[in-house]
């Protein structure tokens, strides 16, 4: 594509990228290492890279698995919220994207402009009235309170609409002639066609939901309802920090995403890029 | 919704389905017509927009002119806005703007150059580097913040201080000082988003026709010329996209600061952001009207930026 790379230059590039890859992996490596050391070590010397086999153990992990904290309850809450949110978000957003792309109707452009407006305004601005609304709807400290306000999300709508622009509308007419209802077309013909888009968006939305912080922190109240990030951050208190649980818990929190990522790298990366930046 | 009549239509009687249609109820015909269907499809958005967006936006505006106490709300006119003129909020705005600018400075040129370098077909391990550099984006801000807090910790043995030690320098309290605290914030942002932005640029590079480079080469263009005159202009849509998301992420930054400074209060508010101030006033100190006014200021900032962007780049991918 570009001109030929010369040998030494190419080697230099590889070194450069090894440095950047090191920068990317280093903090994760450091925290994993720390998770095997007693937290007193961390409090005395800070996060460091010393490999001392004599003090390393699985104690922090054992402590979590003993179940004296709500750690696994948080984990479960995160799983429930992530799965529910992702499934609902995909179905509802795909519906909207489909309606906006495949039909001509009066309010089409108005609605699409509104989608863009929602996309352009940070949610933090409406946090307080949304919180009041959740109190009014009695959804505080519930899973639905976390999920409902954001489940119809503008980015997936935009993405699905974009994806469907490549699908010929003749499919619909053909299906109509065969007696398929409008909704049947969506469920039986379009949804299977949208499978790659679903895969990409599922990964993105699940990742966002799993890592979401501010809104769940506002909505969730009791310790047993917290999600993993909120639970972990609650271990940092002004009266002292539970670094043992925090560090090992952080490693366990990254693990599932990392495993999923390693298996579905291609979709992850497509999901990130497919967001619609095609030159 | 699906009446038995519907299933009957599939029975191969050889009869056209037409005569059966009138037996459907009016409601069913209405809901199944291709005129109604698009509205049914967009209904989730319309409902969610009205309830969870339009209503809260209007409430924010109204609340910003009120004093909201449990059970009692009083109209206070511009009182909240007058109270906004204070050094703490000034600091929050300054911090948010500075953070946004610094992330733009770091997170646009660097990923662009790295993407171009990595995109060369002769480059070994492209896929591996791309994936590895994406991994930080998978970690939540809470986990990442905790790690960086420890790395920039004040203990002698913490990573940054041991690094200073290598150069014979004294340990430093990184997060207690505004400049180095900000450095920690920016390094954290760089760590989490470098790989992602690089990925955006790499996907943009895929869409540049190779003929352009070949033609330029025939015309005797140097590699730098090609980069400057072909690559950069052709990547403009990606740059606009990255620019836009970085601005929104920058202006609404909160969690990073929350994690680095163990809650929403950094020493002398060196890490306070607009959203941090909104959270502190509206939720921690329960003065919702005042918090709403902070939200309005953030809204105005965002709208201004949108206008500037519309002026320069056109409406963000409205139709294509």
HADDOCK unambig.tbl for C-alpha pairs under 7 A between the chains (distance, minus, plus):
assign (segid A and resid 1 and name CA) (segid B and resid 210 and name CA) 5.84 0.50 0.50
assign (segid A and resid 2 and name CA) (segid B and resid 120 and name CA) 6.88 0.50 0.50
assign (segid A and resid 2 and name CA) (segid B and resid 213 and name CA) 6.67 0.50 0.50
assign (segid A and resid 5 and name CA) (segid B and resid 122 and name CA) 6.53 0.50 0.50
assign (segid A and resid 10 and name CA) (segid B and resid 123 and name CA) 6.81 0.50 0.50
assign (segid A and resid 17 and name CA) (segid B and resid 129 and name CA) 6.95 0.50 0.50
assign (segid A and resid 21 and name CA) (segid B and resid 129 and name CA) 6.45 0.50 0.50
assign (segid A and resid 21 and name CA) (segid B and resid 132 and name CA) 6.09 0.50 0.50
assign (segid A and resid 21 and name CA) (segid B and resid 133 and name CA) 5.72 0.50 0.50
assign (segid A and resid 24 and name CA) (segid B and resid 132 and name CA) 7.00 0.50 0.50
assign (segid A and resid 24 and name CA) (segid B and resid 133 and name CA) 5.61 0.50 0.50
assign (segid A and resid 24 and name CA) (segid B and resid 136 and name CA) 6.17 0.50 0.50
assign (segid A and resid 24 and name CA) (segid B and resid 191 and name CA) 6.27 0.50 0.50
assign (segid A and resid 27 and name CA) (segid B and resid 147 and name CA) 6.60 0.50 0.50
assign (segid A and resid 31 and name CA) (segid B and resid 147 and name CA) 6.54 0.50 0.50
assign (segid A and resid 45 and name CA) (segid B and resid 155 and name CA) 6.03 0.50 0.50
assign (segid A and resid 45 and name CA) (segid B and resid 156 and name CA) 6.46 0.50 0.50
assign (segid A and resid 45 and name CA) (segid B and resid 157 and name CA) 4.51 0.50 0.50
assign (segid A and resid 45 and name CA) (segid B and resid 158 and name CA) 6.33 0.50 0.50
assign (segid A and resid 46 and name CA) (segid B and resid 150 and name CA) 6.40 0.50 0.50
assign (segid A and resid 46 and name CA) (segid B and resid 153 and name CA) 6.70 0.50 0.50
assign (segid A and resid 46 and name CA) (segid B and resid 155 and name CA) 5.61 0.50 0.50
assign (segid A and resid 46 and name CA) (segid B and resid 157 and name CA) 5.17 0.50 0.50
assign (segid A and resid 46 and name CA) (segid B and resid 158 and name CA) 4.22 0.50 0.50
assign (segid A and resid 47 and name CA) (segid B and resid 150 and name CA) 5.57 0.50 0.50
assign (segid A and resid 47 and name CA) (segid B and resid 151 and name CA) 5.82 0.50 0.50
assign (segid A and resid 47 and name CA) (segid B and resid 157 and name CA) 6.96 0.50 0.50
assign (segid A and resid 47 and name CA) (segid B and resid 158 and name CA) 4.83 0.50 0.50
assign (segid A and resid 47 and name CA) (segid B and resid 159 and name CA) 6.11 0.50 0.50
assign (segid A and resid 48 and name CA) (segid B and resid 157 and name CA) 6.29 0.50 0.50
assign (segid A and resid 48 and name CA) (segid B and resid 158 and name CA) 5.54 0.50 0.50
assign (segid A and resid 48 and name CA) (segid B and resid 159 and name CA) 5.43 0.50 0.50
assign (segid A and resid 92 and name CA) (segid B and resid 44 and name CA) 6.41 0.50 0.50
assign (segid A and resid 95 and name CA) (segid B and resid 41 and name CA) 5.13 0.50 0.50
assign (segid A and resid 95 and name CA) (segid B and resid 42 and name CA) 6.69 0.50 0.50
assign (segid A and resid 96 and name CA) (segid B and resid 41 and name CA) 5.25 0.50 0.50
assign (segid A and resid 96 and name CA) (segid B and resid 42 and name CA) 4.40 0.50 0.50
assign (segid A and resid 96 and name CA) (segid B and resid 45 and name CA) 6.55 0.50 0.50
assign (segid A and resid 99 and name CA) (segid B and resid 38 and name CA) 4.89 0.50 0.50
assign (segid A and resid 99 and name CA) (segid B and resid 41 and name CA) 5.04 0.50 0.50
assign (segid A and resid 99 and name CA) (segid B and resid 42 and name CA) 5.79 0.50 0.50
assign (segid A and resid 103 and name CA) (segid B and resid 38 and name CA) 6.13 0.50 0.50
assign (segid A and resid 121 and name CA) (segid B and resid 302 and name CA) 6.80 0.50 0.50
assign (segid A and resid 122 and name CA) (segid B and resid 248 and name CA) 6.77 0.50 0.50
assign (segid A and resid 122 and name CA) (segid B and resid 252 and name CA) 6.77 0.50 0.50
assign (segid A and resid 124 and name CA) (segid B and resid 252 and name CA) 6.86 0.50 0.50
assign (segid A and resid 124 and name CA) (segid B and resid 275 and name CA) 6.78 0.50 0.50
assign (segid A and resid 125 and name CA) (segid B and resid 295 and name CA) 4.59 0.50 0.50
assign (segid A and resid 125 and name CA) (segid B and resid 296 and name CA) 7.00 0.50 0.50
assign (segid A and resid 125 and name CA) (segid B and resid 298 and name CA) 6.72 0.50 0.50
assign (segid A and resid 125 and name CA) (segid B and resid 299 and name CA) 6.49 0.50 0.50
assign (segid A and resid 126 and name CA) (segid B and resid 56 and name CA) 5.60 0.50 0.50
assign (segid A and resid 126 and name CA) (segid B and resid 57 and name CA) 5.86 0.50 0.50
assign (segid A and resid 126 and name CA) (segid B and resid 60 and name CA) 6.43 0.50 0.50
assign (segid A and resid 128 and name CA) (segid B and resid 282 and name CA) 6.81 0.50 0.50
assign (segid A and resid 128 and name CA) (segid B and resid 288 and name CA) 6.83 0.50 0.50
assign (segid A and resid 128 and name CA) (segid B and resid 292 and name CA) 6.83 0.50 0.50
assign (segid A and resid 129 and name CA) (segid B and resid 56 and name CA) 5.15 0.50 0.50
assign (segid A and resid 129 and name CA) (segid B and resid 59 and name CA) 6.04 0.50 0.50
assign (segid A and resid 129 and name CA) (segid B and resid 60 and name CA) 6.12 0.50 0.50
assign (segid A and resid 130 and name CA) (segid B and resid 52 and name CA) 6.84 0.50 0.50
assign (segid A and resid 130 and name CA) (segid B and resid 56 and name CA) 5.82 0.50 0.50
assign (segid A and resid 149 and name CA) (segid B and resid 52 and name CA) 5.54 0.50 0.50
assign (segid A and resid 152 and name CA) (segid B and resid 44 and name CA) 6.80 0.50 0.50
assign (segid A and resid 152 and name CA) (segid B and resid 45 and name CA) 6.02 0.50 0.50
assign (segid A and resid 152 and name CA) (segid B and resid 48 and name CA) 6.57 0.50 0.50
assign (segid A and resid 181 and name CA) (segid B and resid 32 and name CA) 6.68 0.50 0.50
assign (segid A and resid 182 and name CA) (segid B and resid 32 and name CA) 6.45 0.50 0.50
assign (segid A and resid 182 and name CA) (segid B and resid 34 and name CA) 6.46 0.50 0.50
assign (segid A and resid 182 and name CA) (segid B and resid 37 and name CA) 6.49 0.50 0.50
assign (segid A and resid 211 and name CA) (segid B and resid 140 and name CA) 4.69 0.50 0.50
assign (segid A and resid 229 and name CA) (segid B and resid 142 and name CA) 5.87 0.50 0.50
assign (segid A and resid 233 and name CA) (segid B and resid 142 and name CA) 6.53 0.50 0.50
assign (segid A and resid 236 and name CA) (segid B and resid 262 and name CA) 6.52 0.50 0.50
assign (segid A and resid 250 and name CA) (segid B and resid 143 and name CA) 5.70 0.50 0.50
assign (segid A and resid 254 and name CA) (segid B and resid 139 and name CA) 5.91 0.50 0.50
assign (segid A and resid 257 and name CA) (segid B and resid 138 and name CA) 6.74 0.50 0.50
assign (segid A and resid 273 and name CA) (segid B and resid 199 and name CA) 6.85 0.50 0.50
assign (segid A and resid 273 and name CA) (segid B and resid 200 and name CA) 5.58 0.50 0.50
assign (segid A and resid 273 and name CA) (segid B and resid 203 and name CA) 6.39 0.50 0.50
assign (segid A and resid 277 and name CA) (segid B and resid 204 and name CA) 6.89 0.50 0.50
assign (segid A and resid 277 and name CA) (segid B and resid 237 and name CA) 6.73 0.50 0.50
assign (segid A and resid 277 and name CA) (segid B and resid 238 and name CA) 5.75 0.50 0.50
assign (segid A and resid 278 and name CA) (segid B and resid 204 and name CA) 6.21 0.50 0.50
assign (segid A and resid 278 and name CA) (segid B and resid 207 and name CA) 6.99 0.50 0.50
assign (segid A and resid 279 and name CA) (segid B and resid 204 and name CA) 6.06 0.50 0.50
assign (segid A and resid 279 and name CA) (segid B and resid 207 and name CA) 6.11 0.50 0.50
assign (segid A and resid 279 and name CA) (segid B and resid 235 and name CA) 6.94 0.50 0.50
assign (segid A and resid 279 and name CA) (segid B and resid 237 and name CA) 5.85 0.50 0.50
